[in-house]
Amino acid sequence: MAANLTPMYYKAERDYRRAQTVAEQVECLQLMLQLMPKHKGTDKLQADVKTRLSEARQNLKQQVNTPKTGQAYRIPRQGAGRIVILGGPNCGKSRILKELTRAEPEVAPFPFTTREPLTAMMEYEGVQIQLVDTPPITVGQLQPWFLNLVRTADAVLLMFDGSSDDAPEETLAVVQEFESRKTRFAKFGGFAPDNFSIINVPSRLVITHALDVDCQMRSLLLHDSWVGCVPALSVELGDEHFIGNLKRLCFELLNIIRVFTKSPGKPADMAAPLTIADNGTVEDLALEIHQDLARNLKHARLWGHGDHDGQIVGRDYQLRDGDVVELHC
């Protein structure tokens, strides 16, 4: 039996995956249970959510009764999505951040230059995307805040130094370090169908020094040792063509489309698009603006890819990148 989950439920589930604190997780899980249709088709999902809610409540109680120790970073979300840049020592993470944004991180030819997360905004065709540079990952030293940052990310760029003979081994160690903590780098994101505690994070392998004569051989060594290796993009830092490809990859990784809105009788604001999930509907767009708007929505008028400009469409109409929409209640 189909689950028939609503857009509001999927939004709550997305917010749960993005939650940065246990208290936020509890709130999202409670809302997911409230919004979930109750029938045989959702029996397993209900049980999974109730289990996660019970565990989250226990963790919250432990946090209240346990003194805080160690470092912790809380990074506010900005833009249409968050992409975390990961890798082992001296793999080019900070250089990538510098190439894609206006940030000026310390870039040096020795490892462990980055000691704490650094955020910056990347612009792509009117869409602002948050990038997070991170300290290098070493085996057995993955702190809780770091794991949570990756599990709640919208996507990951896993760096691979195509000029280093150590890159295959070091990159595989990073992958295994997260897999041991129920976090998988995968082509598509979401919870693992067979285990609600395992999170798949949409990821791509970024291979730097693409013009190195042995780059391809080193990347093949990684593919041979990593079952389920994610798709890769080879880049040569400093080359505008390669950097343009990487920016487009970041946008595509978020699996979103740009939609422009307008008020009746007024032109659309083409400088400030809203973003919704690819294959999203008019209702999803309204929900992105406000729940009350989605609840009271009657129809919309569409300019862009419809049969004719200004056509009237319903709340279930599937939008495409670049559409202009006028919402009516």
Helices and strands as residue ranges (DSSP letters): H 7-18, H 22-35, G 40-42, H 43-65, E 82-86, H 93-100, E 118-124, E 127-133, H 144-151, E 155-161, H 167-179, E 183-186, E 190-192, E 195-208, H 215-225, E 232-234, H 240-253, E 256-261, E 274-277, H 282-289, H 291-296, E 299-303, E 311-313, E 324-328
